[in-house]
């Protein structure tokens, strides 16, 4: 790795490492807004939202990887970006049928929670819906 012109991006979940590649650019959605990380960026720690993470690969010209990340944290320093996520899936590993089923189930749970005025169930279902839609969007962007 050319330490001055590349970033090592690692994405880890409780199940293990999901992604590890050198990149020219990393884009994440933090709770405070989108962050673009280039080589030699100042150190940063950020809380991540349920959203797509994109990397512009260093080993393949104009090749971006998309990863569905469902919350977590980003730590960047010394040209190493470590993302610790609750769960994460690369676009190529997403089961679209399963994601669409999760979307339908979450939408039904939201409707039911609204009918019975259960705000806790509604919030849980809204998070499940956001995760499903994130996975579908990442799959469709691959």
N, C-alpha and C positions, 0 to 999 in steps of 0.2 A: 504494500500500500504506500502510495505517495502521501505521507502524513500531512503535507500542506495543501493538497488538492482534492482529498477524498475524506469522506466520513464513513466510519464503520457503524452500521445500523444493526442493532440486535433487538429482537422482540421476543420476550419470554413471558410465558403464562405459568400457572401452577402445574400444568401438564408437561412443561418443558419448553425448549427453544422452538419457535415457530419460524423465525427468519433471522438470517445473518448474512449481510452482503455489504460490499463497499459501494458508496453512492456519491454522486456529485451534488445531490440536493435531497433534502428530506422535508416533506410538508405534513404537518399534523394539525389537528383541531384541538386546541386547548380550551379550557373553560373560559379563558379571557379572549379567545379569538384564534384565528389561524396563525400558525408559526411556520416560517420558511427557514430552514437551517442549512447554511452553506458551510463549507470548510472554514475553520478558524473562527467560527461564531463564538461569542462570549459564553461562558458557562451559564447554564440555565436549568431550572427544575420547574416542571409544569404539570398540572393535573389535566388529563385528557378526557374528552367527551367520547361518547359512542359515535365513531366516525371513521372514515377512510384515512389510512396513512398511505402516502405515496412516496416512492423513492425513485430517483433518476439514477439508474445503475451506472457504475463507473466502468464495468467490463463490457457493456454493450451499448453502442451509440444509440441515443434517442430511445432507449428502452426503459419504460417505467413499470415498477411493480406496484400493485395495489393490495393492501392488506386491510381487512375489516377488523378494527380494534374496538372492543367493547369496554371502554373506560380504562383507567390506569394512570400511570405516571411516565413522564419523560425526564431523563437526566442526560444532559449533554455537557461534556467537558473533554478537552484534549482530543478533539475530532472523533470521539466515540459517543454515539447516541444509544442509550439503553432505555428501552420501553418495557416497563413491567405492566402487563395488562391482565385484566380479569379473564379474558379470552380473546383469541385472535385467530383469523383464518386468512390464508392467502387466497386470492381470487380463484386460482386453479383448483383449490381444495374445497370450495363451497359446493354443497349439494343444493342446487337451486330448488328442487322439488320440496326438500325439507324446509328451506327458508320460506318458501311461499306458504307452506302449511302452517308454519309458526306465525306468519303474518295473519293468516285467516283466523287462527285460534286466538291471537292477541286482540284482533278487532272484535271478535265475538265476546271475549272477556270484558273489553272496555264497554261494549253496549250493555252487557248484563250488569256490570258494576254501576253504570249510570242509572239503570232502571231501579236498582235497590239502594242507590245512594251510598255506595261503599267506596269512599275515597282512597282507602289503602289498596284495595284490589285494583281500582282504576289506575293508580300510580304504578303498581307492579306490572299491569298489562301494558301500560304506555311504554315502560322500559323494554319489555319484551318486544313490542311492536317496533321500537327504535332499533333494537338489535337486528330484528328480521329485515327491516328495510335497509339497514346498513349493509348487511350481507348481500341482499339482492342488488343494491346499487353497485357494490364492488364487483360482484359477478358480472353484471352487465357492462361495466367499464373495462373489463379485461381485454 
